[in-house]
Amino acid sequence: MTLQGSFSALQNRQFRLFVLARLISTSGSAMAPVALAFTVLGFDNHPVSLAIVLASSTLPQLVLLLVGGVVADRFSRRRVIIIGNLVPAVTQACVALLVTCGTATTARVAVFAAIAGGASALMQPAMNSVLPQLVDPARLQEANALLRLPTNIIRIGAPAVGGALVALVGPEWTLGWDSISFAIAALLCSRLPASGTMKFGSSALQDFREGWREFSRRSWLWSYVLSGTVVVALWLGGYQLLGPVVVHDTSLGPAAWGTVQGSFALGLVAGGVVSLKWKPSRIMVACVCGNIPLALPLLALALNASLLWLSLSAVLAGVGIDIAIVCWNTSIQEHLPEALLGRVSSFSSIGELLAVPLGYLVVGATATSLGPSSVLSVSAVVMTLATLVLLFVPSVWTVQRLPSERTAPSATGA
C-alpha cells in the first residue's frame, strides 16, 4: 500500500468531521498541562501540590470508567461524546477565571480537575468504540493512525506555544483557549451520526458481567493492561509530574518544558506515519516493543540532561508509544465484537489508570524527601521490566492481524 492510499479513510465525511473535532480540542488540551503545572507551581511550589491536582483528575476516572463503558454500549455514543466535551469546556473556563482573579488554590483547581476527569471517564469508552461505525473494517489501522496523526502534529507546536504564553502573559489565556476548543469540538460532534442504540432486555449489571467475561478470558488483553497499570503510573508520575518540577528547578524554565513536550509530539507524528505504512502480522508484539522507549525521558531527566538530549529522548518515546497505541486499538477493534467495545475498552482504561492517583502521590512525596533523580531512575528500570515481561506471555505472540477480507468478529472469537 502506498502512503497516498493510506489516506483513503479521509474520503469518509463522518470520519473527517470526527478528526476535525479531535484536532481542535487537542489544540487546547495539548497546551493545558503546561499551563496547569505552572499555575499550581506559581502559588504552591511543592511537587505534592501538583500531584494532588493531577490525582484529582484521575480518581473520578477510576469510578466512572466502568459506568462509561456500559453507557457507550447502551446509549447514543454521539450524545455521550458531546457531553464529555462540554463539561471540560466549563471547568477550564472556571479555572481560567480563578487564575485571572488571583483566587486559584490547590483545592479549587483540584475540584474542577476532578469534574473534568469524571466527564472524560464517561466519554472515553464512547470515543474508543465509535470508530468502527465510521470507517470500513479494512481501514481500521489507517483510521486509527490518521485520527492520531493530525492531533499529534498539533502537539508539536502547542506545548511550546503554551509554555511561551505562560511565560509572557500567564496561564489563564492558555486555559481559556482550552475551554473554547472543547466547546467547538462538542458542536462538531453534534453533526456525527447517532451511533449506538438503546438496549433493552438486559440490565446494566448483566452488560457489565458480559464485558468482564470478554476481557478476562483473553490473556493477551488483561496481561497488557496489568503491565500498563505499572508503566502508565510511573510514566505519568515521572514525566508529567516530575518533569516540570526538574525543569522548574533548573535554568530551563516553562518554555523549555514546552519544547520537550513538543518533541514528544514530534515523535508521536513520526510513529503515526510509520503506522500508516508498517502493518506487523504479530501486532501485539509490536505493541509491547513500542512501549520500551518510554523509559528514556525519565533517564534523561534523572541525569539532568541538556535540552537537546531531553528532546531527543522525548522524540524516541513518542515514536514508540504511538505505534503501540495504534496497534493496541487496532487489535481490540479487530478481535472483539463491536457491541462490546465500549465495555472492554473501559476495563482496559481503568486497568491502566488504576495506580495513577497513588503513583502521583507516592512519586511526589518520595521525590520531595529523596529528590527527583533517584525516583526517576528507579521508575525507568521498573517500567522497562514491566514491559519486557509481556514477551513471555504466549498469547501475545499468537494474536495476529486479521485479513482485510475478514467478517466482523464474533463474541466467541480470538
C-alpha positions, 0 to 999 in steps of 0.5 A: 500500500502506498502512503497516498492510499493510506489516506483513503479513510479521509474520503469518509465525511463522518470520519473527517468531521470526527478528526476535525473535532479531535484536532481542535480540542487537542489544540487546547488540551495539548497546551493545558498541562503546561499551563496547569503545572505552572499555575499550581507551581506559581502559588504552591511550589511543592511537587505534592501540590501538583500531584494532588491536582493531577490525582484529582483528575484521575480518581473520578476516572477510576469510578466512572470508567466502568459506568462509561463503558456500559453507557457507550454500549447502551446509549447514543455514543454521539450524545455521550461524546458531546457531553464529555466535551462540554463539561471540560469546556466549563471547568477550564473556563472556571479555572481560567477565571480563578487564575485571572482573579488571583483566587486559584488554590490547590483545592479549587483547581483540584475540584474542577480537575476532578469534574473534568476527569469524571466527564472524560471517564464517561466519554472515553469508552464512547470515543474508543468504540465509535470508530468502527461505525465510521470507517470500513473494517479494512481501514481500521489501522489507517483510521486509527493512525490518521485520527492520531496523526493530525492531533499529534502534529498539533502537539508539536507546536502547542506545548511550546506555544503554551509554555511561551504564553505562560511565560509572557502573559500567564496561564489563564489565556492558555486555559481559556483557549482550552475551554473554547476548543472543547466547546467547538469540538462538542458542536462538531460532534453534534453533526456525527451520526447517532451511533449506538442504540438503546438496549433493552432486555438486559440490565446494566449489571448483566452488560457489565458481567458480559464485558468482564467475561470478554476481557478476562478470558483473553490473556493477551488483553488483561496481561497488557493492561496489568503491565500498563497499570505499572508503566502508565503510573510511573510514566505519568508520575515521572514525566508529567509530574516530575518533569516540570518540577526538574525543569522548574528547578533548573535554568530551563524554565516553562518554555523549555518544558514546552519544547520537550513536550513538543518533541514528544509530539514530534515523535508521536507524528513520526510513529503515526506515519510509520503506522500508516505504512508498517502493518506487523502480522504479530501486532501485539508484539509490536505493541509491547516493543513500542512501549520500551522507549518510554523509559528514556525521558525519565533517564534523561531527566534523572541525569539532568540532561541538556535540552537537546538530549531531553528532546531527543529522548522525548522524540524516541518515546513518542515514536514508540508509544504511538505505534503501540497505541495504534496497534493496541486499538487496532487489535481490540477493534479487530478481535472483539465484537463491536457491541462490546467495545465500549465495555472492554475498552473501559476495563482496559482504561481503568486497568491502566489508570488504576495506580495513577492517583497513588503513583502521583502521590507516592512519586511526589512525596518520595521525590520531595524527601529523596529528590527527583533523580533517584525516583526517576531512575528507579521508575525507568528500570521498573517500567522497562521490566514491566514491559519486557515481561509481556514477551513471555506471555504466549498469547501475545505472540499468537494474536495476529492481524486479521485479513482485510477480507475478514467478517466482523468478529464474533463474541466467541472469537480470538 
